[in-house]
């Protein structure tokens, strides 16, 4: 097994329970880690033998563009879509962070982490 991790994917999205969050949006970061077998690609040096991180980034960007009330909802969609679209991925973990959340305090970010394992 091997790991591919995309760190600090930055998006401007419209997630949140407040009406204002759906109108003005805010900054988010996403980290995505997948577990897959990297042995073949390590030997062949061919992109077709690995998980293309361009594909992973596209999934994150597209799912972050769909408004959700909860970060958990968007994180689950990202995990499920990675497993559905990339058969060689065995496990996926995503961290979604809202930068400067509107929670009435001086908080840099709030982060949720969710993991899905292929069944």
N, C-alpha and C positions, 0 to 999 in steps of 0.2 A: 504494500500500500504506500501511497504517497499523498502529499497535501499540496493543493494550490490555494493561495490566499490572495484575494484582492483587498488592499487596505486603503481606507480613507477615500472611497468613491464619494464625490461631492455632488449633491443635487439641490435644486431649489424646488420644493414640493409644497403641497397644500393639505397636509394631514392635520387632523386635530378635531376635537369635539366642538370647539367654539366656531361660531359662524364667521368671525373675523379671520380665523386661520384658513378657512376655505377661500377667502377673498384675497388676503394679502400674502399668504404663504410664508415660508421661512426656510432657512438653510438646514440641511441634513447631511450626515455622513453615514456611509454603509461600509461594513467590512463583511466579506464573504469568504468562507473557508470550505473547501470540498475535499473529501477523501476519495481517491481513485487509484487504480493501478497505473503506475508510471513506468513500469519496467520495460514494456515494449517501446515506448517513445524514447526512453533513455538509450536503447540499443539502436533504433532505426533513425532517430533524428528527423522524423516526419511529423508534421502538424496533424495529419489525419489519425495518428496513433495516440493522441493525447486529448485532453479537454482544452479547447480553445478559449482562453480567457477573454477574448473579444466577445464571444458568445455569452459568457457569464456576465460581463459588464452590460451587454445589451439587455439581458433579462432584468438586471437590477434597475437600469434606467427606465425601462418600459413599465415595470411594476411600481416604481416610485412616482411615476407620472399619473397613476390612477389614485384619486383621492380616497383616503381611508380615515375613519375617525380615530382608530387606534393603531399604534405602531406594530402591535402584535399581528394585526390583520395583514398589513403589507409584508411583514417578515415571513409569515406563513405562506403567503402567495409566492414570494421569491423562492423559498425552499422547495415548495411543491413543484413549481415550474422547472427548476433546475433538475429535479429528479425525473420529471416527465419528459423533458427534452433531451437529456444527456444520459443514455442508458448505462454508461460506465461509472457514473457517480454513485457511490455507496452511502455516503453521508454528507449532509450539508448543514452548516451552521452560519447564521447571519446575525450581525449586530446592526441595529438601526438606531442612530442617535439624532435627536432633535437638538439643534444648537440654540442656546439661549431661550429655553422654553418659557412660555408665559405662565409661570406658576407663583408669581408674587414674591420672588426672592432672587438673589444674585447667584444663579446656577448656570454654569458653563454649558452643560448639556444633560440630557436624560437619555439613557441607553437601555434598550431591551435586547435580549439574546435568545434566539430560538434555534433548535436543532431538529432535523428530520433524518430518519434512517430508512433506506430502501427496505421494503418489506418483501 
